[in-house]
């Protein structure tokens, strides 16, 4: 999840910084699914952090705060949380 979010944000940032595509906005999605996904992704972001200082914390900081991981696991992401919830 975090890798997908970081990749998505990097692509969006780099594409918007391109001088050749300055006025190009691209296709937009306003379906319920797109809006729900955008809300979920933005709720995981920590806007109090400057992305130039700590991009990972900026893009995934709130997710870590809202989803603390069990002590018996070494790491925790969306897919591990899903597997863990199916086992318990």
N, CA, C and O atoms as CSV, one atom per row, in Angstrom:
chain,resi,resn,atom,element,x,y,z
A,1,UNK,N,N,0.826,-1.185,0.000
A,1,UNK,CA,C,0.000,0.000,0.000
A,1,UNK,C,C,0.871,1.250,0.000
A,1,UNK,O,O,0.669,2.173,-0.790
A,2,UNK,N,N,1.840,1.256,0.902
A,2,UNK,CA,C,2.709,2.422,1.000
A,2,UNK,C,C,3.513,2.615,-0.281
A,2,UNK,O,O,3.699,3.745,-0.734
A,3,UNK,N,N,3.984,1.529,-0.860
A,3,UNK,CA,C,4.768,1.618,-2.088
A,3,UNK,C,C,3.912,2.156,-3.222
A,3,UNK,O,O,4.369,2.975,-4.019
A,4,UNK,N,N,2.669,1.697,-3.292
A,4,UNK,CA,C,1.756,2.167,-4.334
A,4,UNK,C,C,1.495,3.658,-4.163
A,4,UNK,O,O,1.508,4.416,-5.134
A,5,UNK,N,N,1.261,4.070,-2.925
A,5,UNK,CA,C,0.985,5.477,-2.656
A,5,UNK,C,C,2.185,6.349,-2.997
A,5,UNK,O,O,2.030,7.395,-3.627
A,6,UNK,N,N,3.367,5.933,-2.593
A,6,UNK,CA,C,4.579,6.702,-2.877
A,6,UNK,C,C,4.811,6.794,-4.380
A,6,UNK,O,O,5.147,7.860,-4.894
A,7,UNK,N,N,4.634,5.677,-5.087
A,7,UNK,CA,C,4.812,5.670,-6.538
A,7,UNK,C,C,3.805,6.591,-7.212
A,7,UNK,O,O,4.160,7.366,-8.100
A,8,UNK,N,N,2.549,6.504,-6.788
A,8,UNK,CA,C,1.506,7.354,-7.355
A,8,UNK,C,C,1.821,8.831,-7.138
A,8,UNK,O,O,1.709,9.635,-8.063
A,9,UNK,N,N,2.211,9.183,-5.931
A,9,UNK,CA,C,2.530,10.579,-5.646
A,9,UNK,C,C,3.754,11.049,-6.428
A,9,UNK,O,O,3.791,12.191,-6.886
A,10,UNK,N,N,4.748,10.188,-6.584
A,10,UNK,CA,C,5.938,10.556,-7.350
A,10,UNK,C,C,5.590,10.800,-8.813
A,10,UNK,O,O,6.056,11.770,-9.412
A,11,UNK,N,N,4.777,9.925,-9.387
A,11,UNK,CA,C,4.377,10.084,-10.787
A,11,UNK,C,C,3.580,11.367,-10.967
A,11,UNK,O,O,3.807,12.113,-11.920
A,12,UNK,N,N,2.652,11.626,-10.059
A,12,UNK,CA,C,1.854,12.847,-10.161
A,12,UNK,C,C,2.718,14.090,-10.004
A,12,UNK,O,O,2.530,15.076,-10.718
A,13,UNK,N,N,3.657,14.046,-9.077
A,13,UNK,CA,C,4.537,15.190,-8.856
A,13,UNK,C,C,5.429,15.437,-10.062
A,13,UNK,O,O,5.567,16.575,-10.511
A,14,UNK,N,N,6.031,14.384,-10.584
A,14,UNK,CA,C,6.925,14.541,-11.731
A,14,UNK,C,C,6.175,14.968,-12.984
A,14,UNK,O,O,6.677,15.781,-13.759
A,15,UNK,N,N,4.982,14.430,-13.190
A,15,UNK,CA,C,4.231,14.790,-14.389
A,15,UNK,C,C,3.728,16.231,-14.319
A,15,UNK,O,O,3.628,16.904,-15.345
A,16,UNK,N,N,3.414,16.702,-13.119
A,16,UNK,CA,C,2.946,18.084,-13.005
A,16,UNK,C,C,4.099,19.078,-13.096
A,16,UNK,O,O,3.875,20.253,-13.388
A,17,UNK,N,N,5.320,18.630,-12.853
A,17,UNK,CA,C,6.480,19.519,-12.911
A,17,UNK,C,C,7.032,19.674,-14.323
A,17,UNK,O,O,7.898,20.517,-14.555
A,18,UNK,N,N,6.551,18.885,-15.257
A,18,UNK,CA,C,7.068,18.916,-16.621
A,18,UNK,C,C,6.643,20.204,-17.326
A,18,UNK,O,O,5.451,20.504,-17.386
A,19,UNK,N,N,7.601,20.970,-17.862
A,19,UNK,CA,C,7.243,22.220,-18.544
A,19,UNK,C,C,6.493,21.980,-19.854
A,19,UNK,O,O,5.778,22.866,-20.321
A,20,UNK,N,N,6.644,20.804,-20.449
A,20,UNK,CA,C,5.973,20.515,-21.712
A,20,UNK,C,C,4.477,20.292,-21.526
A,20,UNK,O,O,3.699,20.538,-22.448
A,21,UNK,N,N,4.073,19.844,-20.381
A,21,UNK,CA,C,2.666,19.537,-20.135
A,21,UNK,C,C,2.074,20.506,-19.108
A,21,UNK,O,O,1.228,20.122,-18.300
A,22,UNK,N,N,2.508,21.717,-19.144
A,22,UNK,CA,C,2.130,22.687,-18.125
A,22,UNK,C,C,0.619,22.870,-18.000
A,22,UNK,O,O,0.100,22.939,-16.886
A,23,UNK,N,N,-0.085,22.949,-19.111
A,23,UNK,CA,C,-1.517,23.200,-19.081
A,23,UNK,C,C,-2.355,21.930,-19.150
A,23,UNK,O,O,-3.575,21.983,-18.994
A,24,UNK,N,N,-1.720,20.805,-19.381
A,24,UNK,CA,C,-2.456,19.549,-19.513
A,24,UNK,C,C,-2.841,19.020,-18.138
A,24,UNK,O,O,-1.986,18.834,-17.272
A,25,UNK,N,N,-4.121,18.780,-17.950
A,25,UNK,CA,C,-4.619,18.265,-16.681
A,25,UNK,C,C,-4.796,16.758,-16.743
A,25,UNK,O,O,-4.557,16.068,-15.752
A,26,UNK,N,N,-5.203,16.244,-17.874
A,26,UNK,CA,C,-5.399,14.805,-18.023
A,26,UNK,C,C,-6.808,14.398,-17.640
A,26,UNK,O,O,-7.593,15.207,-17.147
A,27,UNK,N,N,-7.112,13.144,-17.871
A,27,UNK,CA,C,-8.454,12.668,-17.549
A,27,UNK,C,C,-8.676,12.640,-16.039
A,27,UNK,O,O,-7.755,12.382,-15.264
A,28,UNK,N,N,-9.892,12.906,-15.648
A,28,UNK,CA,C,-10.254,12.891,-14.230
A,28,UNK,C,C,-11.355,11.869,-14.015
A,28,UNK,O,O,-12.188,11.633,-14.891
A,29,UNK,N,N,-11.344,11.284,-12.864
A,29,UNK,CA,C,-12.336,10.267,-12.532
A,29,UNK,C,C,-13.170,10.758,-11.355
A,29,UNK,O,O,-12.627,11.111,-10.309
A,30,UNK,N,N,-14.476,10.779,-11.524
A,30,UNK,CA,C,-15.377,11.224,-10.474
A,30,UNK,C,C,-16.395,10.152,-10.098
A,30,UNK,O,O,-17.453,10.461,-9.549
A,31,UNK,N,N,-16.077,8.897,-10.391
A,31,UNK,CA,C,-16.976,7.816,-9.991
A,31,UNK,C,C,-16.896,7.647,-8.477
A,31,UNK,O,O,-15.961,8.127,-7.837
A,32,UNK,N,N,-17.878,6.965,-7.919
A,32,UNK,CA,C,-17.874,6.716,-6.477
A,32,UNK,C,C,-16.612,5.982,-6.047
A,32,UNK,O,O,-16.054,6.261,-4.986
A,33,UNK,N,N,-16.168,5.046,-6.872
A,33,UNK,CA,C,-14.967,4.277,-6.561
A,33,UNK,C,C,-13.724,5.165,-6.531
A,33,UNK,O,O,-12.893,5.039,-5.632
A,34,UNK,N,N,-13.595,6.053,-7.500
A,34,UNK,CA,C,-12.437,6.957,-7.546
A,34,UNK,C,C,-12.440,7.918,-6.361
A,34,UNK,O,O,-11.404,8.156,-5.741
A,35,UNK,N,N,-13.590,8.456,-6.059
A,35,UNK,CA,C,-13.694,9.398,-4.945
A,35,UNK,C,C,-13.403,8.698,-3.624
A,35,UNK,O,O,-12.727,9.255,-2.759
A,36,UNK,N,N,-13.911,7.481,-3.466
A,36,UNK,CA,C,-13.646,6.707,-2.257
A,36,UNK,C,C,-12.158,6.394,-2.119
A,36,UNK,O,O,-11.587,6.521,-1.036
A,37,UNK,N,N,-11.539,5.988,-3.216
A,37,UNK,CA,C,-10.105,5.672,-3.194
A,37,UNK,C,C,-9.271,6.912,-2.883
A,37,UNK,O,O,-8.316,6.846,-2.109
A,38,UNK,N,N,-9.629,8.026,-3.478
A,38,UNK,CA,C,-8.900,9.267,-3.216
A,38,UNK,C,C,-9.033,9.675,-1.753
A,38,UNK,O,O,-8.070,10.139,-1.141
A,39,UNK,N,N,-10.218,9.502,-1.200
A,39,UNK,CA,C,-10.422,9.815,0.213
A,39,UNK,C,C,-9.598,8.925,1.118
A,39,UNK,O,O,-9.014,9.386,2.099
A,40,UNK,N,N,-9.554,7.641,0.782
A,40,UNK,CA,C,-8.771,6.695,1.583
A,40,UNK,C,C,-7.289,7.045,1.519
A,40,UNK,O,O,-6.599,7.048,2.539
A,41,UNK,N,N,-6.803,7.341,0.314
A,41,UNK,CA,C,-5.385,7.679,0.166
A,41,UNK,C,C,-5.037,8.982,0.882
A,41,UNK,O,O,-4.014,9.063,1.562
A,42,UNK,N,N,-5.875,9.989,0.732
A,42,UNK,CA,C,-5.560,11.269,1.367
A,42,UNK,C,C,-5.682,11.192,2.886
A,42,UNK,O,O,-5.011,11.943,3.594
A,43,UNK,N,N,-6.534,10.290,3.400
A,43,UNK,CA,C,-6.631,10.137,4.853
A,43,UNK,C,C,-5.385,9.478,5.427
A,43,UNK,O,O,-5.147,9.549,6.633
A,44,UNK,N,N,-4.594,8.842,4.584
A,44,UNK,CA,C,-3.348,8.209,5.026
A,44,UNK,C,C,-2.176,9.185,5.032
A,44,UNK,O,O,-1.115,8.878,5.574
A,45,UNK,N,N,-2.362,10.350,4.437
A,45,UNK,CA,C,-1.266,11.313,4.306
A,45,UNK,C,C,-1.169,12.211,5.536
A,45,UNK,O,O,-2.177,12.564,6.148
A,46,UNK,N,N,0.058,12.570,5.882
A,46,UNK,CA,C,0.322,13.459,7.005
A,46,UNK,C,C,0.722,14.820,6.440
A,46,UNK,O,O,1.894,15.059,6.147
A,47,UNK,N,N,-0.252,15.704,6.293
A,47,UNK,CA,C,-0.022,17.002,5.669
A,47,UNK,C,C,0.760,17.967,6.560
A,47,UNK,O,O,1.143,19.048,6.112
A,48,UNK,N,N,1.000,17.587,7.815
A,48,UNK,CA,C,1.793,18.447,8.696
A,48,UNK,C,C,3.290,18.323,8.414
A,48,UNK,O,O,4.086,19.113,8.923
A,49,UNK,N,N,3.673,17.338,7.609
A,49,UNK,CA,C,5.080,17.094,7.288
A,49,UNK,C,C,5.386,17.648,5.900
A,49,UNK,O,O,4.593,17.491,4.971
A,50,UNK,N,N,6.519,18.284,5.771
A,50,UNK,CA,C,6.964,18.784,4.472
A,50,UNK,C,C,7.461,17.594,3.653
A,50,UNK,O,O,8.381,16.903,4.091
A,51,UNK,N,N,6.883,17.333,2.481
A,51,UNK,CA,C,7.309,16.173,1.687
A,51,UNK,C,C,8.775,16.240,1.270
A,51,UNK,O,O,9.379,15.205,0.990
A,52,UNK,N,N,9.352,17.425,1.224
A,52,UNK,CA,C,10.777,17.545,0.886
A,52,UNK,C,C,11.664,17.095,2.046
A,52,UNK,O,O,12.811,16.701,1.835
A,53,UNK,N,N,11.140,17.153,3.262
A,53,UNK,CA,C,11.909,16.732,4.436
A,53,UNK,C,C,11.778,15.240,4.698
A,53,UNK,O,O,12.767,14.571,4.996
A,54,UNK,N,N,10.558,14.715,4.589
A,54,UNK,CA,C,10.316,13.295,4.884
A,54,UNK,C,C,9.126,12.826,4.048
A,54,UNK,O,O,7.985,12.841,4.509
A,55,UNK,N,N,9.408,12.412,2.821
A,55,UNK,CA,C,8.332,12.059,1.898
A,55,UNK,C,C,7.532,10.850,2.375
A,55,UNK,O,O,6.311,10.816,2.220
A,56,UNK,N,N,8.207,9.861,2.951
A,56,UNK,CA,C,7.496,8.671,3.427
A,56,UNK,C,C,6.507,9.050,4.525
A,56,UNK,O,O,5.358,8.608,4.495
A,57,UNK,N,N,6.933,9.859,5.491
A,57,UNK,CA,C,6.036,10.282,6.564
A,57,UNK,C,C,4.881,11.108,5.997
A,57,UNK,O,O,3.740,10.969,6.436
A,58,UNK,N,N,5.182,11.965,5.023
A,58,UNK,CA,C,4.145,12.773,4.388
A,58,UNK,C,C,3.101,11.891,3.711
A,58,UNK,O,O,1.902,12.122,3.862
A,59,UNK,N,N,3.549,10.888,2.972
A,59,UNK,CA,C,2.619,10.079,2.183
A,59,UNK,C,C,1.948,8.970,2.980
A,59,UNK,O,O,0.845,8.556,2.622
A,60,UNK,N,N,2.563,8.476,4.038
A,60,UNK,CA,C,2.013,7.310,4.755
A,60,UNK,C,C,1.894,7.505,6.260
A,60,UNK,O,O,1.496,6.576,6.962
A,61,UNK,N,N,2.220,8.662,6.765
A,61,UNK,CA,C,2.284,8.881,8.208
A,61,UNK,C,C,0.985,8.643,8.955
A,61,UNK,O,O,1.003,8.043,10.030
A,62,UNK,N,N,-0.128,9.087,8.426
A,62,UNK,CA,C,-1.411,8.905,9.117
A,62,UNK,C,C,-1.850,7.449,9.108
A,62,UNK,O,O,-2.508,6.998,10.046
A,63,UNK,N,N,-1.496,6.711,8.065
A,63,UNK,CA,C,-1.878,5.301,8.015
A,63,UNK,C,C,-1.225,4.556,9.168
A,63,UNK,O,O,-1.867,3.741,9.831
A,64,UNK,N,N,0.045,4.834,9.402
A,64,UNK,CA,C,0.754,4.173,10.491
A,64,UNK,C,C,0.146,4.535,11.836
A,64,UNK,O,O,0.035,3.677,12.712
A,65,UNK,N,N,-0.248,5.782,12.013
A,65,UNK,CA,C,-0.866,6.207,13.267
A,65,UNK,C,C,-2.228,5.551,13.472
A,65,UNK,O,O,-2.560,5.143,14.585
A,66,UNK,N,N,-3.008,5.449,12.415
A,66,UNK,CA,C,-4.367,4.920,12.507
A,66,UNK,C,C,-4.432,3.401,12.513
A,66,UNK,O,O,-5.465,2.831,12.864
A,67,UNK,N,N,-3.343,2.733,12.130
A,67,UNK,CA,C,-3.324,1.273,12.047
A,67,UNK,C,C,-2.082,0.711,12.739
A,67,UNK,O,O,-1.184,0.200,12.069
A,68,UNK,N,N,-2.019,0.799,14.074
A,68,UNK,CA,C,-0.847,0.265,14.771
A,68,UNK,C,C,-0.743,-1.244,14.559
A,68,UNK,O,O,-1.755,-1.943,14.525
A,69,UNK,N,N,0.487,-1.740,14.418
A,69,UNK,CA,C,0.623,-3.162,14.114
A,69,UNK,C,C,0.856,-3.984,15.371
A,69,UNK,O,O,1.430,-3.499,16.346
A,70,UNK,N,N,0.401,-5.243,15.338
A,70,UNK,CA,C,0.571,-6.145,16.480
A,70,UNK,C,C,2.050,-6.363,16.802
A,70,UNK,O,O,2.901,-6.337,15.913
A,71,UNK,N,N,2.337,-6.576,18.073
A,71,UNK,CA,C,3.720,-6.718,18.538
A,71,UNK,C,C,4.422,-7.935,17.948
A,71,UNK,O,O,5.650,-7.953,17.857
A,72,UNK,N,N,3.668,-8.944,17.550
A,72,UNK,CA,C,4.290,-10.168,17.039
A,72,UNK,C,C,4.694,-10.065,15.569
A,72,UNK,O,O,5.205,-11.037,15.012
A,73,UNK,N,N,4.483,-8.928,14.932
A,73,UNK,CA,C,4.845,-8.757,13.525
A,73,UNK,C,C,6.010,-7.780,13.382
A,73,UNK,O,O,6.147,-6.840,14.165
A,74,UNK,N,N,6.842,-8.014,12.376
A,74,UNK,CA,C,7.991,-7.143,12.117
A,74,UNK,C,C,7.606,-5.902,11.321
A,74,UNK,O,O,8.210,-4.843,11.490
A,75,UNK,N,N,6.613,-6.026,10.463
A,75,UNK,CA,C,6.172,-4.913,9.633
A,75,UNK,C,C,4.667,-4.945,9.484
A,75,UNK,O,O,4.005,-5.902,9.887
A,76,UNK,N,N,4.142,-3.894,8.903
A,76,UNK,CA,C,2.692,-3.778,8.825
A,76,UNK,C,C,2.336,-2.888,7.648
A,76,UNK,O,O,2.765,-1.736,7.580
A,77,UNK,N,N,1.550,-3.423,6.720
A,77,UNK,CA,C,1.031,-2.620,5.627
A,77,UNK,C,C,-0.404,-3.049,5.368
A,77,UNK,O,O,-0.946,-3.895,6.080
A,78,UNK,N,N,-1.008,-2.471,4.361
A,78,UNK,CA,C,-2.421,-2.733,4.081
A,78,UNK,C,C,-2.692,-4.216,3.855
A,78,UNK,O,O,-3.671,-4.753,4.373
A,79,UNK,N,N,-1.834,-4.880,3.087
A,79,UNK,CA,C,-2.063,-6.289,2.763
A,79,UNK,C,C,-1.843,-7.189,3.972
A,79,UNK,O,O,-2.579,-8.157,4.161
A,80,UNK,N,N,-0.843,-6.885,4.793
A,80,UNK,CA,C,-0.641,-7.657,6.015
A,80,UNK,C,C,-1.812,-7.463,6.970
A,80,UNK,O,O,-2.234,-8.404,7.641
A,81,UNK,N,N,-2.335,-6.242,7.031
A,81,UNK,CA,C,-3.494,-5.973,7.882
A,81,UNK,C,C,-4.698,-6.780,7.406
A,81,UNK,O,O,-5.443,-7.330,8.217
A,82,UNK,N,N,-4.884,-6.847,6.105
A,82,UNK,CA,C,-5.984,-7.618,5.532
A,82,UNK,C,C,-5.836,-9.097,5.861
A,82,UNK,O,O,-6.802,-9.734,6.280
A,83,UNK,N,N,-4.643,-9.651,5.677
A,83,UNK,CA,C,-4.403,-11.059,6.013
A,83,UNK,C,C,-4.606,-11.316,7.498
A,83,UNK,O,O,-5.205,-12.319,7.884
A,84,UNK,N,N,-4.109,-10.415,8.323
A,84,UNK,CA,C,-4.237,-10.560,9.772
A,84,UNK,C,C,-5.707,-10.549,10.185
A,84,UNK,O,O,-6.118,-11.335,11.039
A,85,UNK,N,N,-6.493,-9.667,9.590
A,85,UNK,CA,C,-7.912,-9.586,9.945
A,85,UNK,C,C,-8.683,-10.818,9.480
A,85,UNK,O,O,-9.689,-11.182,10.089
A,86,UNK,N,N,-8.221,-11.466,8.407
A,86,UNK,CA,C,-8.901,-12.682,7.940
A,86,UNK,C,C,-8.566,-13.877,8.835
A,86,UNK,O,O,-9.357,-14.814,8.942
A,87,UNK,N,N,-7.404,-13.843,9.471
A,87,UNK,CA,C,-6.986,-14.954,10.335
A,87,UNK,C,C,-7.560,-14.849,11.735
A,87,UNK,O,O,-7.667,-15.860,12.429
A,88,UNK,N,N,-7.931,-13.658,12.167
A,88,UNK,CA,C,-8.437,-13.488,13.533
A,88,UNK,C,C,-9.931,-13.356,13.552
A,88,UNK,O,O,-10.524,-13.205,14.621
